[in-house]
Amino acid sequence: MTRLPYSTTGGQVTEADTFEQLSEYMRLAEECCYTIAHLARANDNTPRADGFLKAGQNLSRMRELLVTFSTSHRIIQ
């Protein structure tokens, strides 16, 4: 298992930096799903393309919910 490089302030991991990293990884995963969906559709594999498209949309919604939750609970400063 690969450990992620966390940004620290005074030797301590901060919530805001960790949240920013989580959001970025989710955005990258969403982008990968859309790319795979596009390539699957180009190869006439519509069911697979639809699945990856839905997965990308779910990741987008999840990221939006996390941002809404974190701003209402003051994680992001």
DADA-V550645 format. One line per field, one symbol per residue. phi: phi as a letter, one per 30 degrees, with the letter a starting at -180 (. if undefined). A space follows every 10 residues. Layout:
phi = ???
This chain:
phi = .ddddcdbbi icdcdddddd dedddddddd dddddddddd ddchcddddd dddddddddd dddddddddd ddchddc
